[in-house]
């Protein structure tokens, strides 16, 4: 029996998978630079640490750019916004691949981050709306899964290819693939999904909900905890666990598979029991990170814990993202952008604090300790959400079009499942 969105329960529309492919490309470009820093630095005539600003610039562009671009494109048709974002993304990579100036490449990264923010903020809304209330969290999980899969497949392939073609090779490939993605997006998003009645006032008014900020806080903290550890996991694996440097990418792939399993698990369980899923996963993440301190000296246990870190930590992501967008009601675009900013803020802050701990007397165990504390703090907003009751009048994401309002009868707002 079809759901309110016209889709069959349990089956996601094809457009969700197309959008996930877009997030895969954008996740790849965000993280692939880390594996190409020596080549970038040598070719552009800067130091490796200076070349690292290309990563920082992208993160800052995402933090600031996601909500800014969401507001700037709010009144544009959704399909036009997505195609435009992918086109700018493509152009940014072309400019970077053709340039010999570090400054130009840096600016191209910032522009690319702005396009990524616009794509994600609108893409999440389109995906959850197309999936319908019954499959909203699963659709969110698939979207985030595209980002996670970038760590499993895109980043290793891009880094490996860069060793043979130079750093420009992956940039050319991303430019071509994003151009093709723009064509597919233009083909598979229906015209009627574009003519959306939006209100800037409604978008801002949605931010007044305390529960929305609790969900955003949870998103920031869980990513901060996981990435605080993940950022400095390589020295932990080599210097403490005794894993050869050449085998570290295999451990990181294990993390990627764990993260992919986590987003899938969260996407499937989060629609039915969002609070039970997130509280359990956040507590498990804190425990896994804490166990890294005594057990990371063994290569087998260290690899297992890295896998579990991805599995438990990324289970939270699709659920808190879907909750934030549900709390936004009929004005989810700015909230979707702020969710992206929250994740990136957690990444930036967590890695910064962990770096300070690494240089302290804690040494290699500093980052997992910091990660465990931050992950444990995720329980504070999650428990507050559970106590406040997520089922009291929460409307699921449903941006309705003008034509849809004329064609369909009014529907009773869907509720977030209650928790026991």
Buried (B, 14 or more C-beta within 10 A) or exposed (E): EEBBBEBBEEEBBEBBBBBBBBBBBBBBBBBBBEBBBEBBBBBBEBEEEBBBBBBEBBBBBBBBBBBBBBBEBBEBBBBBBBBBBBBBBBBBBBBBBBBEEBEBBBBBBBBBBBBBBBBBBBBBBBBBBBBBBBBBBBBBBBBBBBBBBBBBBBBBBBBEBBEEBBBBBBBBBBBEBBBEBBEBBEEBBEEEBBEBEBEEEBBEEBBEBEBBBBBBBBBBBBBBBBBBBBBBBBBBBBEBBEBEEEEBBEBBBBBBBBBBBBBBBBBBBBBEBBBBBBBBBBBBBBBBBBBBBEBBBBBEBBBBBBBBBBBBBBBBBBBBBBBBBBBBBBBBBBBBBBBBBBBBBBBBBBBBBBBEBBEEEBBBBBBBBBBBBBBBBBBBBBBBBBEEBBEEEBBBBBBBBEEBEEEEEEEEBBBBBEBE
